[in-house]
Amino acid sequence: MPAADLVKTWGARLQAEGYRLTAQRRAVLQVLVESAASLSPAEILQRARQHVPETGLVTVYRTLEVLTTCGAARKVHRPDGCHSYAPASEGHMHHIICERCRAVLEFEGCDLGTLFKTVQRRTGYKVQAHWLELFGLCPACRQKGMRDKQIHK
């Protein structure tokens, strides 16, 4: 779905759930859906200010909380221990994140049933939900790495 349509769709969904769709919230939403990589709140602020200069950091954090609650955005944990945000797809999805360029792709499917049973048996916990993120290098970064190695030979 084109970014403009996604902004409209999610904007309508936010309004249907009782949230106001201010210019600042629309800017944050637009920045998220236009990005191929996960973005930190500071990066979102910088880009949102290009659309609406008076956007503030507190507004970005509050908007990200609303978007995450409504399912429009997903929090992505980065290898450095910080978190960033990416647009979300419908349904139960997982992420694979490039450690170099921070591109984020969602994927479906996880056959963790055996692991859950083992963990439940060993700990006594009842697993109710999970969150799966994989880290690596995307094809473009791997290719760039190979080119860089060839140049330095």
MARBA-3410 file (N, C-alpha, C, O; in Angstrom, 1 decimal):
153
0.8,-1.2,0.0,0.0,0.0,0.0,0.9,1.2,0.0,1.8,1.3,0.8 ~ 0.6,2.2,-0.9,1.4,3.4,-0.9,1.4,4.2,0.5,0.4,4.1,1.2 ~ 2.5,4.9,0.8,2.6,5.5,2.1,1.5,6.5,2.3,0.9,6.5,3.5 ~ 1.0,7.3,1.4,-0.1,8.2,1.6,-1.3,7.5,2.0,-2.1,8.0,2.8 ~ -1.6,6.4,1.3,-2.8,5.6,1.7,-2.7,5.0,3.1,-3.7,4.9,3.8
-1.5,4.6,3.4,-1.3,4.0,4.7,-1.5,5.0,5.8,-2.1,4.8,6.9 ~ -1.0,6.3,5.6,-1.2,7.4,6.5,-2.7,7.6,6.7,-3.1,7.8,7.8 ~ -3.4,7.7,5.6,-4.9,7.9,5.7,-5.6,6.8,6.5,-6.4,7.0,7.3 ~ -5.2,5.5,6.1,-5.8,4.4,6.8,-5.6,4.4,8.3,-6.5,4.2,9.1 ~ -4.3,4.5,8.7,-4.0,4.6,10.1,-4.5,5.8,10.8,-4.9,5.7,12.0
-4.6,6.9,10.1,-5.1,8.1,10.7,-6.6,7.9,11.0,-7.1,8.3,12.0 ~ -7.3,7.3,10.0,-8.8,7.0,10.3,-8.9,6.1,11.4,-9.9,6.2,12.2 ~ -8.0,5.1,11.5,-8.1,4.1,12.6,-7.9,4.8,14.0,-8.6,4.5,15.0 ~ -6.9,5.7,14.0,-6.7,6.4,15.3,-7.9,7.2,15.7,-8.3,7.2,16.9 ~ -8.5,7.9,14.7,-9.7,8.7,15.0,-10.8,7.8,15.4,-11.6,8.2,16.3
-11.0,6.7,14.8,-12.1,5.8,15.2,-11.9,5.3,16.6,-12.9,4.9,17.3 ~ -10.6,5.2,17.1,-10.3,4.8,18.5,-10.3,5.9,19.5,-10.0,5.8,20.6 ~ -10.7,7.1,19.0,-10.9,8.3,19.9,-9.7,9.2,20.0,-9.7,10.1,20.8 ~ -8.7,9.0,19.2,-7.5,9.9,19.2,-7.6,11.0,18.2,-8.1,10.8,17.1 ~ -7.2,12.2,18.6,-7.1,13.3,17.6,-6.0,13.1,16.6,-4.9,12.6,17.1
-6.2,13.4,15.4,-5.1,13.3,14.4,-4.6,14.7,14.1,-5.0,15.3,13.1 ~ -3.7,15.1,15.0,-3.1,16.5,14.8,-2.1,16.5,13.7,-1.7,15.4,13.2 ~ -1.7,17.6,13.3,-0.7,17.7,12.2,0.6,17.1,12.7,1.3,16.4,11.9 ~ 1.0,17.2,14.0,2.2,16.6,14.5,2.1,15.0,14.5,3.0,14.4,14.1 ~ 0.9,14.5,14.9,0.7,13.1,14.8,0.8,12.5,13.4,1.4,11.5,13.1
0.2,13.3,12.5,0.2,12.9,11.1,1.6,12.9,10.6,2.0,12.0,9.8 ~ 2.4,13.9,11.0,3.8,14.0,10.5,4.6,12.8,11.1,5.4,12.2,10.3 ~ 4.4,12.4,12.3,5.1,11.2,12.9,4.7,10.0,12.1,5.6,9.2,11.8 ~ 3.4,9.8,11.9,2.9,8.6,11.2,3.5,8.6,9.8,3.9,7.5,9.3 ~ 3.6,9.7,9.1,4.1,9.8,7.7,5.6,9.4,7.7,6.0,8.7,6.9
6.3,9.9,8.7,7.8,9.6,8.8,7.9,8.1,8.9,8.8,7.5,8.3 ~ 7.1,7.5,9.8,7.3,6.0,10.0,7.0,5.2,8.8,7.7,4.3,8.4 ~ 5.8,5.5,8.1,5.5,4.7,7.0,6.4,4.9,5.7,6.4,4.1,4.9 ~ 7.1,6.0,5.7,8.0,6.3,4.6,9.4,5.7,4.8,10.2,5.7,3.8 ~ 9.7,5.3,6.0,11.0,4.8,6.3,11.1,3.3,6.0,10.3,2.5,6.4
12.3,2.9,5.4,12.5,1.5,5.3,13.3,0.9,6.5,13.4,-0.3,6.6 ~ 13.8,1.8,7.3,14.6,1.4,8.5,13.8,1.8,9.7,13.0,2.7,9.7 ~ 14.2,1.1,10.8,13.6,1.6,12.1,14.3,2.9,12.5,15.4,3.1,12.2 ~ 13.5,3.7,13.1,14.0,5.0,13.5,13.9,5.3,15.0,12.9,4.8,15.6 ~ 14.9,5.9,15.6,14.8,6.3,17.0,13.8,7.5,17.1,13.6,8.2,16.1
13.3,7.7,18.3,12.5,8.9,18.5,13.1,10.2,18.1,12.5,11.1,17.5 ~ 14.4,10.3,18.3,15.1,11.6,17.9,15.2,11.7,16.3,15.0,12.8,15.8 ~ 15.4,10.6,15.7,15.4,10.6,14.2,14.0,10.9,13.7,13.8,11.7,12.7 ~ 13.0,10.4,14.3,11.6,10.6,13.9,11.3,12.1,14.1,10.7,12.8,13.3 ~ 11.7,12.7,15.3,11.5,14.1,15.5,12.2,15.0,14.4,11.5,15.9,13.9
13.4,14.7,14.1,14.1,15.4,13.1,13.4,15.4,11.7,13.2,16.4,11.1 ~ 12.9,14.2,11.3,12.2,14.1,10.1,10.8,14.7,10.1,10.3,15.3,9.2 ~ 10.1,14.6,11.3,8.8,15.1,11.4,8.8,16.6,11.4,7.9,17.3,10.8 ~ 9.8,17.2,11.9,10.0,18.7,11.9,10.1,19.2,10.4,9.9,20.4,10.2 ~ 10.5,18.4,9.5,10.5,18.8,8.1,9.1,19.0,7.6,8.9,19.8,6.7
8.2,18.3,8.2,6.8,18.5,7.8,6.0,19.5,8.6,5.3,20.3,8.1 ~ 6.3,19.4,9.9,5.6,20.3,10.9,6.7,20.8,11.9,7.0,20.1,12.8 ~ 7.3,22.0,11.6,8.4,22.4,12.4,8.2,22.5,13.9,9.1,22.4,14.7 ~ 7.0,22.7,14.4,6.7,22.9,15.8,6.5,21.5,16.5,6.2,21.5,17.7 ~ 6.8,20.4,15.9,6.7,19.1,16.5,7.8,19.0,17.6,8.9,19.4,17.4
7.4,18.6,18.8,8.3,18.4,20.0,8.6,17.0,20.3,7.8,16.1,19.9 ~ 9.6,16.7,21.0,10.0,15.4,21.4,9.0,14.7,22.2,8.7,13.5,22.0 ~ 8.4,15.4,23.2,7.3,14.8,24.0,6.2,14.3,23.1,5.6,13.3,23.3 ~ 5.8,15.1,22.1,4.7,14.8,21.2,5.1,13.5,20.4,4.3,12.6,20.2 ~ 6.4,13.4,20.0,6.8,12.2,19.3,6.7,11.0,20.2,6.1,10.0,19.8
7.2,11.0,21.4,7.0,9.9,22.3,5.6,9.5,22.6,5.2,8.3,22.6 ~ 4.7,10.5,22.8,3.3,10.2,23.1,2.7,9.6,21.8,1.9,8.7,21.9 ~ 3.0,10.1,20.7,2.4,9.6,19.4,2.9,8.2,19.2,2.1,7.4,18.8 ~ 4.2,7.9,19.4,4.7,6.6,19.3,4.0,5.6,20.2,3.7,4.5,19.8 ~ 3.7,6.0,21.4,2.9,5.2,22.3,1.5,4.9,21.8,1.1,3.8,21.9
0.9,5.9,21.3,-0.5,5.7,20.7,-0.4,4.8,19.5,-1.2,3.9,19.4 ~ 0.5,5.1,18.6,0.7,4.2,17.4,1.0,2.8,17.7,0.5,1.9,17.1 ~ 1.8,2.6,18.7,2.1,1.2,19.2,0.9,0.5,19.8,0.6,-0.6,19.5 ~ 0.2,1.3,20.6,-1.0,0.7,21.2,-2.1,0.3,20.2,-2.8,-0.7,20.3 ~ -2.2,1.2,19.1,-3.2,0.9,18.1,-2.7,0.0,17.0,-3.5,-0.4,16.2
-1.5,-0.5,17.1,-1.0,-1.4,16.1,-0.4,-0.9,14.9,-0.1,-1.6,13.9 ~ -0.2,0.5,14.8,0.4,1.1,13.6,1.9,1.0,13.6,2.5,1.1,12.5 ~ 2.5,0.9,14.8,3.9,0.9,14.9,4.4,-0.2,15.8,3.6,-0.6,16.7 ~ 5.6,-0.7,15.6,6.2,-1.7,16.5,7.5,-1.2,17.0,8.3,-0.6,16.3 ~ 7.7,-1.5,18.3,9.0,-1.1,18.9,10.0,-2.2,18.5,9.7,-3.4,18.5
11.1,-1.7,18.1,12.2,-2.6,17.6,13.4,-2.4,18.5,13.9,-1.3,18.7 ~ 13.9,-3.5,19.1,15.1,-3.4,19.9,16.3,-3.5,19.1,16.4,-4.4,18.2 ~ 17.3,-2.7,19.3,18.5,-2.7,18.5,19.6,-3.4,19.3,19.5,-3.5,20.5 ~ 20.6,-3.9,18.6,21.7,-4.6,19.3,22.4,-3.7,20.3,23.0,-4.3,21.2 ~ 22.4,-2.4,20.2,23.0,-1.5,21.1,22.2,-1.3,22.4,22.7,-0.5,23.3
21.1,-2.0,22.5,20.3,-1.9,23.7,19.2,-0.8,23.7,18.3,-0.7,24.5 ~ 19.3,0.1,22.7,18.3,1.1,22.5,17.1,0.5,21.8,17.1,-0.6,21.3 ~ 16.1,1.3,21.6,15.0,0.9,20.8,14.6,1.9,19.8,14.9,3.1,19.9 ~ 14.0,1.5,18.7,13.5,2.3,17.6,12.1,1.9,17.2,11.6,0.9,17.8 ~ 11.6,2.5,16.2,10.2,2.2,15.8,10.1,2.0,14.3,10.9,2.6,13.6
9.2,1.1,13.9,9.0,0.8,12.5,7.5,0.6,12.3,6.8,0.3,13.3 ~ 7.0,0.8,11.1,5.6,0.6,10.8,5.3,-0.9,11.0,6.1,-1.7,10.8 ~ 4.1,-1.1,11.4,3.6,-2.5,11.7,2.7,-3.0,10.6,1.9,-2.2,10.1 ~ 2.7,-4.3,10.4,1.7,-4.9,9.5,0.7,-5.5,10.4,0.8,-5.6,11.7 ~ -0.4,-5.9,9.9,-1.5,-6.6,10.6,-1.0,-8.0,11.0,-0.3,-8.6,10.3
-1.5,-8.4,12.2,-1.2,-9.8,12.6,0.0,-10.0,13.4,0.7,-9.0,13.7 ~ 0.3,-11.2,13.7,1.5,-11.6,14.5,2.7,-11.6,13.6,2.8,-12.5,12.8 ~ 3.6,-10.7,13.8,4.8,-10.6,12.9,6.0,-10.6,13.8,6.0,-10.3,15.0 ~ 7.2,-10.9,13.2,8.5,-10.8,13.8,9.4,-9.9,12.9,9.0,-9.6,11.8 ~ 10.5,-9.5,13.4,11.4,-8.7,12.7,12.8,-9.3,12.5,13.3,-10.1,13.3
13.3,-9.0,11.3,14.8,-9.2,11.0,15.3,-7.9,10.7,14.8,-7.1,9.9 ~ 16.4,-7.5,11.5,17.0,-6.2,11.5,18.4,-6.2,11.0,19.2,-7.0,11.5 ~ 18.7,-5.3,10.1,20.1,-5.2,9.6,20.9,-4.4,10.7,20.5,-3.3,11.1 ~ 22.0,-5.0,11.1,22.9,-4.4,12.1,23.6,-3.2,11.6,24.1,-2.4,12.4 ~ 23.8,-3.1,10.3,24.5,-2.0,9.7,23.6,-0.8,9.3,23.8,0.3,9.8
22.6,-1.0,8.5,21.7,0.1,8.0,20.4,0.2,8.8,19.7,1.1,8.5 ~ 20.1,-0.8,9.7,18.9,-0.8,10.5,17.6,-1.0,9.7,16.5,-0.7,10.2 ~ 17.7,-1.5,8.5,16.5,-1.9,7.7,15.8,-2.9,8.5,16.4,-3.8,9.1 ~ 14.5,-2.8,8.5,13.7,-3.8,9.2,12.7,-4.5,8.3,12.0,-3.8,7.5 ~ 12.6,-5.8,8.3,11.6,-6.5,7.5,10.8,-7.3,8.5,11.4,-7.9,9.5
9.6,-7.4,8.3,8.7,-8.3,9.1,8.6,-9.6,8.4,8.6,-9.7,7.2 ~ 8.4,-10.6,9.2,8.1,-11.9,8.6,7.1,-12.7,9.6,7.1,-12.4,10.7 ~ 6.4,-13.6,8.9,5.4,-14.4,9.7,6.1,-15.8,10.0,7.1,-16.2,9.4 ~ 5.4,-16.4,10.9,5.8,-17.8,11.2,6.9,-18.0,12.2,7.9,-17.4,12.1 ~ 6.6,-18.8,13.2,7.6,-19.1,14.2,7.1,-20.4,14.8,6.1,-20.5,15.4
7.9,-21.4,14.6,7.5,-22.7,15.2,8.3,-22.9,16.5,9.3,-23.6,16.6 ~ 7.8,-22.2,17.6,8.5,-22.2,18.8,7.7,-23.1,19.9,8.1,-23.1,21.1 ~ 6.8,-23.9,19.4,6.0,-24.7,20.3,6.9,-25.6,21.2,6.6,-25.7,22.4 ~ 7.8,-26.3,20.7,8.7,-27.2,21.4,9.5,-26.4,22.5,9.6,-26.8,23.6 ~ 10.0,-25.2,22.1,10.8,-24.4,23.0,9.9,-23.9,24.1,10.3,-24.0,25.3
8.7,-23.5,23.8,7.7,-23.0,24.9,7.5,-24.1,25.9,7.5,-23.9,27.1 ~ 7.2,-25.3,25.4,6.9,-26.5,26.3,8.1,-26.7,27.2,8.0,-27.0,28.4 ~ 9.3,-26.7,26.6,10.5,-26.9,27.4,10.7,-25.8,28.5,11.0,-26.1,29.7 ~ 10.5,-24.6,28.1,10.7,-23.5,29.0,9.6,-23.6,30.1,9.9,-23.4,31.3 ~ 8.4,-23.9,29.8,7.3,-24.0,30.7,7.6,-25.1,31.7,7.4,-25.0,32.9
8.1,-26.3,31.2,8.3,-27.4,32.1,9.5,-27.1,33.0,9.4,-27.4,34.2 ~ 10.5,-26.4,32.5,11.7,-26.1,33.4,11.4,-25.0,34.4,12.0,-25.0,35.5 ~ 10.6,-24.0,34.0,10.4,-22.8,34.9,9.1,-22.8,35.6,9.0,-22.1,36.7 ~ 8.1,-23.5,35.2,6.8,-23.5,35.8,6.0,-22.3,35.3,4.8,-22.1,35.7 ~ 6.5,-21.5,34.4,5.8,-20.4,33.8,4.8,-20.9,32.8,5.1,-22.0,32.2
3.8,-20.1,32.5,2.9,-20.4,31.4,3.2,-19.3,30.4,2.9,-18.1,30.6 ~ 3.8,-19.6,29.2,4.1,-18.7,28.2,2.8,-18.2,27.6,2.0,-19.0,27.1 ~ 2.7,-16.9,27.6,1.4,-16.3,27.0,1.7,-15.5,25.8,0.8,-15.2,25.0 ~ 2.9,-15.0,25.6,3.2,-14.2,24.4,4.7,-14.3,24.2,5.5,-14.7,25.1 ~ 5.1,-13.9,23.0,6.6,-13.8,22.7,6.9,-12.7,21.7,6.0,-12.1,21.1
8.1,-12.4,21.6,8.6,-11.3,20.8,9.9,-11.8,20.2,10.8,-12.1,20.9 ~ 10.0,-11.9,18.9,11.1,-12.5,18.2,11.7,-11.5,17.3,11.1,-10.9,16.4 ~ 13.0,-11.2,17.4,13.8,-10.3,16.6,15.1,-11.0,16.2,15.8,-11.5,17.1 ~ 15.4,-11.0,14.9,16.6,-11.6,14.4,17.5,-10.4,13.9,17.0,-9.5,13.3 ~ 18.8,-10.6,14.1,19.7,-9.5,13.6,20.7,-10.1,12.7,21.1,-11.3,12.8
21.1,-9.4,11.7,22.1,-9.8,10.7,22.4,-8.7,9.7,22.2,-7.5,10.1 ~ 22.9,-9.0,8.6,23.2,-8.0,7.5,22.3,-8.3,6.3,22.1,-9.4,5.9 ~ 21.6,-7.2,5.9,20.7,-7.3,4.7,21.6,-7.6,3.5,22.8,-7.4,3.5 ~ 20.9,-8.0,2.4,21.7,-8.3,1.2,22.5,-7.1,0.7,23.6,-7.2,0.2 ~ 21.9,-5.9,0.7,22.7,-4.7,0.3,23.9,-4.4,1.1,25.0,-4.1,0.5
23.8,-4.5,2.4,25.0,-4.3,3.3,26.0,-5.4,3.1,27.2,-5.2,3.1 ~ 25.6,-6.7,2.9,26.5,-7.8,2.7,27.3,-7.5,1.4,28.5,-7.7,1.3 ~ 26.5,-7.1,0.3,27.1,-6.8,-1.0,28.1,-5.7,-0.9,29.2,-5.8,-1.4 ~ 27.8,-4.6,-0.1,28.7,-3.5,0.1,29.9,-4.0,0.8,31.0,-3.5,0.5 ~ 29.7,-4.8,1.8,30.9,-5.4,2.6,31.8,-6.1,1.7,33.0,-6.1,1.8
31.3,-6.9,0.7,32.1,-7.7,-0.2,32.9,-6.7,-1.1,34.0,-7.0,-1.4 ~ 32.2,-5.7,-1.6,32.8,-4.7,-2.5,34.0,-4.0,-1.7,35.0,-3.8,-2.2 ~ 33.7,-3.6,-0.4,34.7,-2.9,0.4,35.9,-3.8,0.6,37.1,-3.3,0.5 ~ 35.7,-5.1,0.8,36.9,-6.1,1.0,37.7,-6.1,-0.3,38.9,-6.2,-0.3 ~ 37.0,-6.1,-1.5,37.7,-6.2,-2.7,38.5,-5.0,-3.0,39.6,-5.1,-3.6
38.0,-3.8,-2.6,38.7,-2.6,-2.8,40.0,-2.5,-2.0,41.0,-2.0,-2.4 ~ 39.9,-3.0,-0.8,41.0,-3.0,0.2,42.1,-4.0,0.0,43.1,-4.0,0.7 ~ 41.9,-4.9,-1.0,42.9,-6.0,-1.2,44.0,-5.4,-2.0,45.0,-6.2,-2.3
END
